[in-house]
Amino acid sequence: QQQVKQSPQSLIVQKGGISIINCAYENTAFDYFPWYQQFPGKGPALLIAIRPDVSEKKEGRFTISFNKSAKQFSLHIMDSQPGDSATYFCAAYSGAGSYQLTFGKGTKLSVIP
Amino acid sequence: NAGVTQTPKFQVLKTGQSMTLQCAQDMNHNSMYWYRQDPGMGLRLIYYSASEGTTDKGEVPNGYNVSRLNKREFSLRLESAAPSQTSVYFCASSAQGVVEQYFGPGTRLTVT
């Protein structure tokens, strides 16, 4: 049972455009939502994360928007650059002694010049 | 400070062979994890060790065993490899009480 649904599977964006990746979850016990960035041949690396007590978090060109009532969150990459081309994973964590991150299936982003 | 290291980087096994994937971290983290990554499936947790001396099953533990050798090292063993275990394996670690996980570079395993 997939608890975090991520879309789209792949995304092509022009340089300078906005990339948007969406995730939806079902488990209301989730209380921490990180995004990971993975370049080919490398391990995932934490990009940005949000807790449900805020609706938005921004770090540079990367913004997470969070809608608690809809149980959805999204990653926006402003002014997308070719160097942003990577696979992005959303994830969710339920805390309460759990050590398990539940990952979405990933979105492969290609930023073309 | 190397972070999380994994050996080997690549491995080819025949069905039925056994092998151990090694993972070490130098960040003094308490918790360590093993994931597998398959195309279109994201990352799935195989086993984790919340602290030295403890291990627990994750989402897909069948066919695997783990050993938390000490605080730094966490190994994953395939006793009798199957083609379904062809995957990229990632080790990760996190500090106590901290959710952020740091991943190693991965081991690409092919079972023929």
Interface residues (C-beta under 8 A of the other chain):
Chain A: Q6 Q9 Y32 P34 Y36 G41 K42 G43 P44 A45 L46 A49 F89 Y93 G95 Y99 Q100 L101 F103 G104 K105 G106
Chain B: V4 S31 Y33 G40 M41 G42 L43 R44 L45 Y48 A50 D56 G58 E59 F90 A92 S94 V99 E100 Q101 Y102 F103 G104 P105 G106
